[in-house]
Amino acid sequence: MVTWPITAEQFINEKFITEVLRIGVQVGSKEWGYHDKEDRLVIRREKVADAVLRLMAGGDAAAEMKRRAREYATLAKTAVEGGSSYTDVEALIEELRVRQNMFN
C-alpha cells in the first residue's frame, strides 16, 4: 500500500500502516498541515514511481509486506466469519427460526 496523508487522521493511519503493520510505503508530507489551492503539497512523480516500484518490483522487503498483508487479511476474515459477533448473530437467527416454528 502506498500512503499519502494530507490531513487529519490520515497521518495516524499512515503510521499504523507503515510502522506498526509494516505493509506500506510512505509518500507525501511528513507532518500535518493545512494546504489550500495556492499552497498545496506537490509530490513529484519520481517519488510516487519509486514507492510503487518498491512494492511491485519484488525483493525481500516487498515480499515480506505482501506476506504480512495476506496474514492480516486471513485474520480479518476469521474475525468476521468466526468471530464472536458473527457467532452471536448466527445464534440469534437460529433462535428466531426456532421460535417462529413453535408458532406455525
Phi and psi restraints in degrees (range 20) as a CNS / XPLOR table:
assign (resid 1 and name C) (resid 2 and name N)
       (resid 2 and name CA) (resid 2 and name C) 1.0 -97.5 20.0 2
assign (resid 2 and name N) (resid 2 and name CA)
       (resid 2 and name C) (resid 3 and name N) 1.0 125.0 20.0 2
assign (resid 2 and name C) (resid 3 and name N)
       (resid 3 and name CA) (resid 3 and name C) 1.0 -102.7 20.0 2
assign (resid 3 and name N) (resid 3 and name CA)
       (resid 3 and name C) (resid 4 and name N) 1.0 142.3 20.0 2
assign (resid 3 and name C) (resid 4 and name N)
       (resid 4 and name CA) (resid 4 and name C) 1.0 -146.9 20.0 2
assign (resid 4 and name N) (resid 4 and name CA)
       (resid 4 and name C) (resid 5 and name N) 1.0 74.9 20.0 2
assign (resid 4 and name C) (resid 5 and name N)
       (resid 5 and name CA) (resid 5 and name C) 1.0 -70.1 20.0 2
assign (resid 5 and name N) (resid 5 and name CA)
       (resid 5 and name C) (resid 6 and name N) 1.0 146.4 20.0 2
assign (resid 5 and name C) (resid 6 and name N)
       (resid 6 and name CA) (resid 6 and name C) 1.0 -120.8 20.0 2
assign (resid 6 and name N) (resid 6 and name CA)
       (resid 6 and name C) (resid 7 and name N) 1.0 -44.0 20.0 2
assign (resid 6 and name C) (resid 7 and name N)
       (resid 7 and name CA) (resid 7 and name C) 1.0 -157.1 20.0 2
assign (resid 7 and name N) (resid 7 and name CA)
       (resid 7 and name C) (resid 8 and name N) 1.0 170.1 20.0 2
assign (resid 7 and name C) (resid 8 and name N)
       (resid 8 and name CA) (resid 8 and name C) 1.0 53.9 20.0 2
assign (resid 8 and name N) (resid 8 and name CA)
       (resid 8 and name C) (resid 9 and name N) 1.0 -134.7 20.0 2
assign (resid 8 and name C) (resid 9 and name N)
       (resid 9 and name CA) (resid 9 and name C) 1.0 -75.1 20.0 2
assign (resid 9 and name N) (resid 9 and name CA)
       (resid 9 and name C) (resid 10 and name N) 1.0 -3.2 20.0 2
assign (resid 9 and name C) (resid 10 and name N)
       (resid 10 and name CA) (resid 10 and name C) 1.0 -60.3 20.0 2
assign (resid 10 and name N) (resid 10 and name CA)
       (resid 10 and name C) (resid 11 and name N) 1.0 -30.5 20.0 2
assign (resid 10 and name C) (resid 11 and name N)
       (resid 11 and name CA) (resid 11 and name C) 1.0 -69.9 20.0 2
assign (resid 11 and name N) (resid 11 and name CA)
       (resid 11 and name C) (resid 12 and name N) 1.0 -37.6 20.0 2
assign (resid 11 and name C) (resid 12 and name N)
       (resid 12 and name CA) (resid 12 and name C) 1.0 -67.3 20.0 2
assign (resid 12 and name N) (resid 12 and name CA)
       (resid 12 and name C) (resid 13 and name N) 1.0 -44.2 20.0 2
assign (resid 12 and name C) (resid 13 and name N)
       (resid 13 and name CA) (resid 13 and name C) 1.0 -59.8 20.0 2
assign (resid 13 and name N) (resid 13 and name CA)
       (resid 13 and name C) (resid 14 and name N) 1.0 -40.9 20.0 2
assign (resid 13 and name C) (resid 14 and name N)
       (resid 14 and name CA) (resid 14 and name C) 1.0 -62.4 20.0 2
assign (resid 14 and name N) (resid 14 and name CA)
       (resid 14 and name C) (resid 15 and name N) 1.0 -46.0 20.0 2
assign (resid 14 and name C) (resid 15 and name N)
       (resid 15 and name CA) (resid 15 and name C) 1.0 -59.5 20.0 2
assign (resid 15 and name N) (resid 15 and name CA)
       (resid 15 and name C) (resid 16 and name N) 1.0 -41.2 20.0 2
assign (resid 15 and name C) (resid 16 and name N)
       (resid 16 and name CA) (resid 16 and name C) 1.0 -62.6 20.0 2
assign (resid 16 and name N) (resid 16 and name CA)
       (resid 16 and name C) (resid 17 and name N) 1.0 -45.6 20.0 2
assign (resid 16 and name C) (resid 17 and name N)
       (resid 17 and name CA) (resid 17 and name C) 1.0 -67.7 20.0 2
assign (resid 17 and name N) (resid 17 and name CA)
       (resid 17 and name C) (resid 18 and name N) 1.0 -45.1 20.0 2
assign (resid 17 and name C) (resid 18 and name N)
       (resid 18 and name CA) (resid 18 and name C) 1.0 -87.2 20.0 2
assign (resid 18 and name N) (resid 18 and name CA)
       (resid 18 and name C) (resid 19 and name N) 1.0 -33.0 20.0 2
assign (resid 18 and name C) (resid 19 and name N)
       (resid 19 and name CA) (resid 19 and name C) 1.0 -107.2 20.0 2
assign (resid 19 and name N) (resid 19 and name CA)
       (resid 19 and name C) (resid 20 and name N) 1.0 -31.7 20.0 2
assign (resid 19 and name C) (resid 20 and name N)
       (resid 20 and name CA) (resid 20 and name C) 1.0 -90.9 20.0 2
assign (resid 20 and name N) (resid 20 and name CA)
       (resid 20 and name C) (resid 21 and name N) 1.0 -59.8 20.0 2
assign (resid 20 and name C) (resid 21 and name N)
       (resid 21 and name CA) (resid 21 and name C) 1.0 -76.1 20.0 2
assign (resid 21 and name N) (resid 21 and name CA)
       (resid 21 and name C) (resid 22 and name N) 1.0 -27.8 20.0 2
assign (resid 21 and name C) (resid 22 and name N)
       (resid 22 and name CA) (resid 22 and name C) 1.0 56.1 20.0 2
assign (resid 22 and name N) (resid 22 and name CA)
       (resid 22 and name C) (resid 23 and name N) 1.0 51.2 20.0 2
assign (resid 22 and name C) (resid 23 and name N)
       (resid 23 and name CA) (resid 23 and name C) 1.0 -125.6 20.0 2
assign (resid 23 and name N) (resid 23 and name CA)
       (resid 23 and name C) (resid 24 and name N) 1.0 19.8 20.0 2
assign (resid 23 and name C) (resid 24 and name N)
       (resid 24 and name CA) (resid 24 and name C) 1.0 -148.4 20.0 2
assign (resid 24 and name N) (resid 24 and name CA)
       (resid 24 and name C) (resid 25 and name N) 1.0 167.7 20.0 2
assign (resid 24 and name C) (resid 25 and name N)
       (resid 25 and name CA) (resid 25 and name C) 1.0 -122.1 20.0 2
assign (resid 25 and name N) (resid 25 and name CA)
       (resid 25 and name C) (resid 26 and name N) 1.0 133.6 20.0 2
assign (resid 25 and name C) (resid 26 and name N)
       (resid 26 and name CA) (resid 26 and name C) 1.0 -82.2 20.0 2
assign (resid 26 and name N) (resid 26 and name CA)
       (resid 26 and name C) (resid 27 and name N) 1.0 136.9 20.0 2
assign (resid 26 and name C) (resid 27 and name N)
       (resid 27 and name CA) (resid 27 and name C) 1.0 -138.4 20.0 2
assign (resid 27 and name N) (resid 27 and name CA)
       (resid 27 and name C) (resid 28 and name N) 1.0 143.3 20.0 2
assign (resid 27 and name C) (resid 28 and name N)
       (resid 28 and name CA) (resid 28 and name C) 1.0 109.6 20.0 2
assign (resid 28 and name N) (resid 28 and name CA)
       (resid 28 and name C) (resid 29 and name N) 1.0 -163.5 20.0 2
assign (resid 28 and name C) (resid 29 and name N)
       (resid 29 and name CA) (resid 29 and name C) 1.0 -70.8 20.0 2
assign (resid 29 and name N) (resid 29 and name CA)
       (resid 29 and name C) (resid 30 and name N) 1.0 154.7 20.0 2
assign (resid 29 and name C) (resid 30 and name N)
       (resid 30 and name CA) (resid 30 and name C) 1.0 -96.5 20.0 2
assign (resid 30 and name N) (resid 30 and name CA)
       (resid 30 and name C) (resid 31 and name N) 1.0 -12.5 20.0 2
assign (resid 30 and name C) (resid 31 and name N)
       (resid 31 and name CA) (resid 31 and name C) 1.0 -141.3 20.0 2
assign (resid 31 and name N) (resid 31 and name CA)
       (resid 31 and name C) (resid 32 and name N) 1.0 154.7 20.0 2
assign (resid 31 and name C) (resid 32 and name N)
       (resid 32 and name CA) (resid 32 and name C) 1.0 -70.2 20.0 2
assign (resid 32 and name N) (resid 32 and name CA)
       (resid 32 and name C) (resid 33 and name N) 1.0 144.3 20.0 2
assign (resid 32 and name C) (resid 33 and name N)
       (resid 33 and name CA) (resid 33 and name C) 1.0 -170.1 20.0 2
assign (resid 33 and name N) (resid 33 and name CA)
       (resid 33 and name C) (resid 34 and name N) 1.0 164.3 20.0 2
assign (resid 33 and name C) (resid 34 and name N)
       (resid 34 and name CA) (resid 34 and name C) 1.0 -95.3 20.0 2
assign (resid 34 and name N) (resid 34 and name CA)
       (resid 34 and name C) (resid 35 and name N) 1.0 126.5 20.0 2
assign (resid 34 and name C) (resid 35 and name N)
       (resid 35 and name CA) (resid 35 and name C) 1.0 -125.7 20.0 2
assign (resid 35 and name N) (resid 35 and name CA)
       (resid 35 and name C) (resid 36 and name N) 1.0 112.8 20.0 2
assign (resid 35 and name C) (resid 36 and name N)
       (resid 36 and name CA) (resid 36 and name C) 1.0 -90.5 20.0 2
assign (resid 36 and name N) (resid 36 and name CA)
       (resid 36 and name C) (resid 37 and name N) 1.0 -174.2 20.0 2
assign (resid 36 and name C) (resid 37 and name N)
       (resid 37 and name CA) (resid 37 and name C) 1.0 -60.9 20.0 2
assign (resid 37 and name N) (resid 37 and name CA)
       (resid 37 and name C) (resid 38 and name N) 1.0 -34.4 20.0 2
assign (resid 37 and name C) (resid 38 and name N)
       (resid 38 and name CA) (resid 38 and name C) 1.0 -77.8 20.0 2
assign (resid 38 and name N) (resid 38 and name CA)
       (resid 38 and name C) (resid 39 and name N) 1.0 -24.8 20.0 2
assign (resid 38 and name C) (resid 39 and name N)
       (resid 39 and name CA) (resid 39 and name C) 1.0 -123.0 20.0 2
assign (resid 39 and name N) (resid 39 and name CA)
       (resid 39 and name C) (resid 40 and name N) 1.0 37.9 20.0 2
assign (resid 39 and name C) (resid 40 and name N)
       (resid 40 and name CA) (resid 40 and name C) 1.0 -79.7 20.0 2
assign (resid 40 and name N) (resid 40 and name CA)
       (resid 40 and name C) (resid 41 and name N) 1.0 153.8 20.0 2
assign (resid 40 and name C) (resid 41 and name N)
       (resid 41 and name CA) (resid 41 and name C) 1.0 -78.3 20.0 2
assign (resid 41 and name N) (resid 41 and name CA)
       (resid 41 and name C) (resid 42 and name N) 1.0 127.5 20.0 2
assign (resid 41 and name C) (resid 42 and name N)
       (resid 42 and name CA) (resid 42 and name C) 1.0 -112.7 20.0 2
assign (resid 42 and name N) (resid 42 and name CA)
       (resid 42 and name C) (resid 43 and name N) 1.0 127.3 20.0 2
assign (resid 42 and name C) (resid 43 and name N)
       (resid 43 and name CA) (resid 43 and name C) 1.0 -106.0 20.0 2
assign (resid 43 and name N) (resid 43 and name CA)
       (resid 43 and name C) (resid 44 and name N) 1.0 126.7 20.0 2
assign (resid 43 and name C) (resid 44 and name N)
       (resid 44 and name CA) (resid 44 and name C) 1.0 -69.5 20.0 2
assign (resid 44 and name N) (resid 44 and name CA)
       (resid 44 and name C) (resid 45 and name N) 1.0 144.7 20.0 2
assign (resid 44 and name C) (resid 45 and name N)
       (resid 45 and name CA) (resid 45 and name C) 1.0 -60.3 20.0 2
assign (resid 45 and name N) (resid 45 and name CA)
       (resid 45 and name C) (resid 46 and name N) 1.0 -29.0 20.0 2
assign (resid 45 and name C) (resid 46 and name N)
       (resid 46 and name CA) (resid 46 and name C) 1.0 -63.6 20.0 2
assign (resid 46 and name N) (resid 46 and name CA)
       (resid 46 and name C) (resid 47 and name N) 1.0 -37.1 20.0 2
assign (resid 46 and name C) (resid 47 and name N)
       (resid 47 and name CA) (resid 47 and name C) 1.0 -68.3 20.0 2
assign (resid 47 and name N) (resid 47 and name CA)
       (resid 47 and name C) (resid 48 and name N) 1.0 -41.4 20.0 2
assign (resid 47 and name C) (resid 48 and name N)
       (resid 48 and name CA) (resid 48 and name C) 1.0 -65.8 20.0 2
assign (resid 48 and name N) (resid 48 and name CA)
       (resid 48 and name C) (resid 49 and name N) 1.0 -44.7 20.0 2
assign (resid 48 and name C) (resid 49 and name N)
       (resid 49 and name CA) (resid 49 and name C) 1.0 -61.1 20.0 2
assign (resid 49 and name N) (resid 49 and name CA)
       (resid 49 and name C) (resid 50 and name N) 1.0 -40.1 20.0 2
assign (resid 49 and name C) (resid 50 and name N)
       (resid 50 and name CA) (resid 50 and name C) 1.0 -62.7 20.0 2
assign (resid 50 and name N) (resid 50 and name CA)
       (resid 50 and name C) (resid 51 and name N) 1.0 -43.2 20.0 2
assign (resid 50 and name C) (resid 51 and name N)
       (resid 51 and name CA) (resid 51 and name C) 1.0 -64.5 20.0 2
assign (resid 51 and name N) (resid 51 and name CA)
       (resid 51 and name C) (resid 52 and name N) 1.0 -44.6 20.0 2
assign (resid 51 and name C) (resid 52 and name N)
       (resid 52 and name CA) (resid 52 and name C) 1.0 -64.3 20.0 2
assign (resid 52 and name N) (resid 52 and name CA)
       (resid 52 and name C) (resid 53 and name N) 1.0 -41.5 20.0 2
assign (resid 52 and name C) (resid 53 and name N)
       (resid 53 and name CA) (resid 53 and name C) 1.0 -62.5 20.0 2
assign (resid 53 and name N) (resid 53 and name CA)
       (resid 53 and name C) (resid 54 and name N) 1.0 -40.5 20.0 2
assign (resid 53 and name C) (resid 54 and name N)
       (resid 54 and name CA) (resid 54 and name C) 1.0 -60.0 20.0 2
assign (resid 54 and name N) (resid 54 and name CA)
       (resid 54 and name C) (resid 55 and name N) 1.0 -34.7 20.0 2
assign (resid 54 and name C) (resid 55 and name N)
       (resid 55 and name CA) (resid 55 and name C) 1.0 -83.1 20.0 2
assign (resid 55 and name N) (resid 55 and name CA)
       (resid 55 and name C) (resid 56 and name N) 1.0 -37.2 20.0 2
assign (resid 55 and name C) (resid 56 and name N)
       (resid 56 and name CA) (resid 56 and name C) 1.0 -94.4 20.0 2
assign (resid 56 and name N) (resid 56 and name CA)
       (resid 56 and name C) (resid 57 and name N) 1.0 -24.0 20.0 2
assign (resid 56 and name C) (resid 57 and name N)
       (resid 57 and name CA) (resid 57 and name C) 1.0 -77.0 20.0 2
assign (resid 57 and name N) (resid 57 and name CA)
       (resid 57 and name C) (resid 58 and name N) 1.0 -13.0 20.0 2
assign (resid 57 and name C) (resid 58 and name N)
       (resid 58 and name CA) (resid 58 and name C) 1.0 98.6 20.0 2
assign (resid 58 and name N) (resid 58 and name CA)
       (resid 58 and name C) (resid 59 and name N) 1.0 -151.5 20.0 2
assign (resid 58 and name C) (resid 59 and name N)
       (resid 59 and name CA) (resid 59 and name C) 1.0 91.4 20.0 2
assign (resid 59 and name N) (resid 59 and name CA)
       (resid 59 and name C) (resid 60 and name N) 1.0 167.3 20.0 2
assign (resid 59 and name C) (resid 60 and name N)
       (resid 60 and name CA) (resid 60 and name C) 1.0 -63.9 20.0 2
assign (resid 60 and name N) (resid 60 and name CA)
       (resid 60 and name C) (resid 61 and name N) 1.0 -43.0 20.0 2
assign (resid 60 and name C) (resid 61 and name N)
       (resid 61 and name CA) (resid 61 and name C) 1.0 -64.2 20.0 2
assign (resid 61 and name N) (resid 61 and name CA)
       (resid 61 and name C) (resid 62 and name N) 1.0 -44.5 20.0 2
assign (resid 61 and name C) (resid 62 and name N)
       (resid 62 and name CA) (resid 62 and name C) 1.0 -65.7 20.0 2
assign (resid 62 and name N) (resid 62 and name CA)
       (resid 62 and name C) (resid 63 and name N) 1.0 -41.4 20.0 2
assign (resid 62 and name C) (resid 63 and name N)
       (resid 63 and name CA) (resid 63 and name C) 1.0 -62.5 20.0 2
assign (resid 63 and name N) (resid 63 and name CA)
       (resid 63 and name C) (resid 64 and name N) 1.0 -39.5 20.0 2
assign (resid 63 and name C) (resid 64 and name N)
       (resid 64 and name CA) (resid 64 and name C) 1.0 -67.8 20.0 2
assign (resid 64 and name N) (resid 64 and name CA)
       (resid 64 and name C) (resid 65 and name N) 1.0 -39.2 20.0 2
assign (resid 64 and name C) (resid 65 and name N)
       (resid 65 and name CA) (resid 65 and name C) 1.0 -63.0 20.0 2
assign (resid 65 and name N) (resid 65 and name CA)
       (resid 65 and name C) (resid 66 and name N) 1.0 -42.9 20.0 2
assign (resid 65 and name C) (resid 66 and name N)
       (resid 66 and name CA) (resid 66 and name C) 1.0 -65.1 20.0 2
assign (resid 66 and name N) (resid 66 and name CA)
       (resid 66 and name C) (resid 67 and name N) 1.0 -40.3 20.0 2
assign (resid 66 and name C) (resid 67 and name N)
       (resid 67 and name CA) (resid 67 and name C) 1.0 -62.3 20.0 2
assign (resid 67 and name N) (resid 67 and name CA)
       (resid 67 and name C) (resid 68 and name N) 1.0 -46.4 20.0 2
assign (resid 67 and name C) (resid 68 and name N)
       (resid 68 and name CA) (resid 68 and name C) 1.0 -62.6 20.0 2
assign (resid 68 and name N) (resid 68 and name CA)
       (resid 68 and name C) (resid 69 and name N) 1.0 -42.1 20.0 2
assign (resid 68 and name C) (resid 69 and name N)
       (resid 69 and name CA) (resid 69 and name C) 1.0 -61.3 20.0 2
assign (resid 69 and name N) (resid 69 and name CA)
       (resid 69 and name C) (resid 70 and name N) 1.0 -41.7 20.0 2
assign (resid 69 and name C) (resid 70 and name N)
       (resid 70 and name CA) (resid 70 and name C) 1.0 -64.0 20.0 2
assign (resid 70 and name N) (resid 70 and name CA)
       (resid 70 and name C) (resid 71 and name N) 1.0 -40.0 20.0 2
assign (resid 70 and name C) (resid 71 and name N)
       (resid 71 and name CA) (resid 71 and name C) 1.0 -63.4 20.0 2
assign (resid 71 and name N) (resid 71 and name CA)
       (resid 71 and name C) (resid 72 and name N) 1.0 -44.9 20.0 2
assign (resid 71 and name C) (resid 72 and name N)
       (resid 72 and name CA) (resid 72 and name C) 1.0 -65.2 20.0 2
assign (resid 72 and name N) (resid 72 and name CA)
       (resid 72 and name C) (resid 73 and name N) 1.0 -35.3 20.0 2
assign (resid 72 and name C) (resid 73 and name N)
       (resid 73 and name CA) (resid 73 and name C) 1.0 -63.1 20.0 2
assign (resid 73 and name N) (resid 73 and name CA)
       (resid 73 and name C) (resid 74 and name N) 1.0 -42.5 20.0 2
assign (resid 73 and name C) (resid 74 and name N)
       (resid 74 and name CA) (resid 74 and name C) 1.0 -63.3 20.0 2
assign (resid 74 and name N) (resid 74 and name CA)
       (resid 74 and name C) (resid 75 and name N) 1.0 -44.3 20.0 2
assign (resid 74 and name C) (resid 75 and name N)
       (resid 75 and name CA) (resid 75 and name C) 1.0 -62.8 20.0 2
assign (resid 75 and name N) (resid 75 and name CA)
       (resid 75 and name C) (resid 76 and name N) 1.0 -40.7 20.0 2
assign (resid 75 and name C) (resid 76 and name N)
       (resid 76 and name CA) (resid 76 and name C) 1.0 -65.3 20.0 2
assign (resid 76 and name N) (resid 76 and name CA)
       (resid 76 and name C) (resid 77 and name N) 1.0 -42.1 20.0 2
assign (resid 76 and name C) (resid 77 and name N)
       (resid 77 and name CA) (resid 77 and name C) 1.0 -63.7 20.0 2
assign (resid 77 and name N) (resid 77 and name CA)
       (resid 77 and name C) (resid 78 and name N) 1.0 -41.2 20.0 2
assign (resid 77 and name C) (resid 78 and name N)
       (resid 78 and name CA) (resid 78 and name C) 1.0 -63.6 20.0 2
assign (resid 78 and name N) (resid 78 and name CA)
       (resid 78 and name C) (resid 79 and name N) 1.0 -40.6 20.0 2
assign (resid 78 and name C) (resid 79 and name N)
       (resid 79 and name CA) (resid 79 and name C) 1.0 -62.5 20.0 2
assign (resid 79 and name N) (resid 79 and name CA)
       (resid 79 and name C) (resid 80 and name N) 1.0 -35.7 20.0 2
assign (resid 79 and name C) (resid 80 and name N)
       (resid 80 and name CA) (resid 80 and name C) 1.0 -78.5 20.0 2
assign (resid 80 and name N) (resid 80 and name CA)
       (resid 80 and name C) (resid 81 and name N) 1.0 -53.8 20.0 2
assign (resid 80 and name C) (resid 81 and name N)
       (resid 81 and name CA) (resid 81 and name C) 1.0 -77.5 20.0 2
assign (resid 81 and name N) (resid 81 and name CA)
       (resid 81 and name C) (resid 82 and name N) 1.0 -30.7 20.0 2
assign (resid 81 and name C) (resid 82 and name N)
       (resid 82 and name CA) (resid 82 and name C) 1.0 -116.6 20.0 2
assign (resid 82 and name N) (resid 82 and name CA)
       (resid 82 and name C) (resid 83 and name N) 1.0 5.0 20.0 2
assign (resid 82 and name C) (resid 83 and name N)
       (resid 83 and name CA) (resid 83 and name C) 1.0 -75.2 20.0 2
assign (resid 83 and name N) (resid 83 and name CA)
       (resid 83 and name C) (resid 84 and name N) 1.0 171.2 20.0 2
assign (resid 83 and name C) (resid 84 and name N)
       (resid 84 and name CA) (resid 84 and name C) 1.0 -64.9 20.0 2
assign (resid 84 and name N) (resid 84 and name CA)
       (resid 84 and name C) (resid 85 and name N) 1.0 -38.0 20.0 2
assign (resid 84 and name C) (resid 85 and name N)
       (resid 85 and name CA) (resid 85 and name C) 1.0 -64.3 20.0 2
assign (resid 85 and name N) (resid 85 and name CA)
       (resid 85 and name C) (resid 86 and name N) 1.0 -43.4 20.0 2
assign (resid 85 and name C) (resid 86 and name N)
       (resid 86 and name CA) (resid 86 and name C) 1.0 -61.1 20.0 2
assign (resid 86 and name N) (resid 86 and name CA)
       (resid 86 and name C) (resid 87 and name N) 1.0 -47.1 20.0 2
assign (resid 86 and name C) (resid 87 and name N)
       (resid 87 and name CA) (resid 87 and name C) 1.0 -63.8 20.0 2
assign (resid 87 and name N) (resid 87 and name CA)
       (resid 87 and name C) (resid 88 and name N) 1.0 -41.5 20.0 2
assign (resid 87 and name C) (resid 88 and name N)
       (resid 88 and name CA) (resid 88 and name C) 1.0 -64.3 20.0 2
assign (resid 88 and name N) (resid 88 and name CA)
       (resid 88 and name C) (resid 89 and name N) 1.0 -41.1 20.0 2
assign (resid 88 and name C) (resid 89 and name N)
       (resid 89 and name CA) (resid 89 and name C) 1.0 -65.9 20.0 2
assign (resid 89 and name N) (resid 89 and name CA)
       (resid 89 and name C) (resid 90 and name N) 1.0 -41.7 20.0 2
assign (resid 89 and name C) (resid 90 and name N)
       (resid 90 and name CA) (resid 90 and name C) 1.0 -60.2 20.0 2
assign (resid 90 and name N) (resid 90 and name CA)
       (resid 90 and name C) (resid 91 and name N) 1.0 -43.0 20.0 2
assign (resid 90 and name C) (resid 91 and name N)
       (resid 91 and name CA) (resid 91 and name C) 1.0 -63.9 20.0 2
assign (resid 91 and name N) (resid 91 and name CA)
       (resid 91 and name C) (resid 92 and name N) 1.0 -40.3 20.0 2
assign (resid 91 and name C) (resid 92 and name N)
       (resid 92 and name CA) (resid 92 and name C) 1.0 -62.6 20.0 2
assign (resid 92 and name N) (resid 92 and name CA)
       (resid 92 and name C) (resid 93 and name N) 1.0 -46.0 20.0 2
assign (resid 92 and name C) (resid 93 and name N)
       (resid 93 and name CA) (resid 93 and name C) 1.0 -61.0 20.0 2
assign (resid 93 and name N) (resid 93 and name CA)
       (resid 93 and name C) (resid 94 and name N) 1.0 -43.5 20.0 2
assign (resid 93 and name C) (resid 94 and name N)
       (resid 94 and name CA) (resid 94 and name C) 1.0 -63.8 20.0 2
assign (resid 94 and name N) (resid 94 and name CA)
       (resid 94 and name C) (resid 95 and name N) 1.0 -41.6 20.0 2
assign (resid 94 and name C) (resid 95 and name N)
       (resid 95 and name CA) (resid 95 and name C) 1.0 -62.4 20.0 2
assign (resid 95 and name N) (resid 95 and name CA)
       (resid 95 and name C) (resid 96 and name N) 1.0 -41.6 20.0 2
assign (resid 95 and name C) (resid 96 and name N)
       (resid 96 and name CA) (resid 96 and name C) 1.0 -64.6 20.0 2
assign (resid 96 and name N) (resid 96 and name CA)
       (resid 96 and name C) (resid 97 and name N) 1.0 -38.4 20.0 2
assign (resid 96 and name C) (resid 97 and name N)
       (resid 97 and name CA) (resid 97 and name C) 1.0 -64.0 20.0 2
assign (resid 97 and name N) (resid 97 and name CA)
       (resid 97 and name C) (resid 98 and name N) 1.0 -43.3 20.0 2
assign (resid 97 and name C) (resid 98 and name N)
       (resid 98 and name CA) (resid 98 and name C) 1.0 -62.0 20.0 2
assign (resid 98 and name N) (resid 98 and name CA)
       (resid 98 and name C) (resid 99 and name N) 1.0 -46.1 20.0 2
assign (resid 98 and name C) (resid 99 and name N)
       (resid 99 and name CA) (resid 99 and name C) 1.0 -66.2 20.0 2
assign (resid 99 and name N) (resid 99 and name CA)
       (resid 99 and name C) (resid 100 and name N) 1.0 -36.1 20.0 2
assign (resid 99 and name C) (resid 100 and name N)
       (resid 100 and name CA) (resid 100 and name C) 1.0 -64.1 20.0 2
assign (resid 100 and name N) (resid 100 and name CA)
       (resid 100 and name C) (resid 101 and name N) 1.0 -42.5 20.0 2
assign (resid 100 and name C) (resid 101 and name N)
       (resid 101 and name CA) (resid 101 and name C) 1.0 -66.3 20.0 2
assign (resid 101 and name N) (resid 101 and name CA)
       (resid 101 and name C) (resid 102 and name N) 1.0 -27.2 20.0 2
assign (resid 101 and name C) (resid 102 and name N)
       (resid 102 and name CA) (resid 102 and name C) 1.0 -65.9 20.0 2
assign (resid 102 and name N) (resid 102 and name CA)
       (resid 102 and name C) (resid 103 and name N) 1.0 -29.9 20.0 2
assign (resid 102 and name C) (resid 103 and name N)
       (resid 103 and name CA) (resid 103 and name C) 1.0 -98.3 20.0 2
assign (resid 103 and name N) (resid 103 and name CA)
       (resid 103 and name C) (resid 104 and name N) 1.0 -2.0 20.0 2
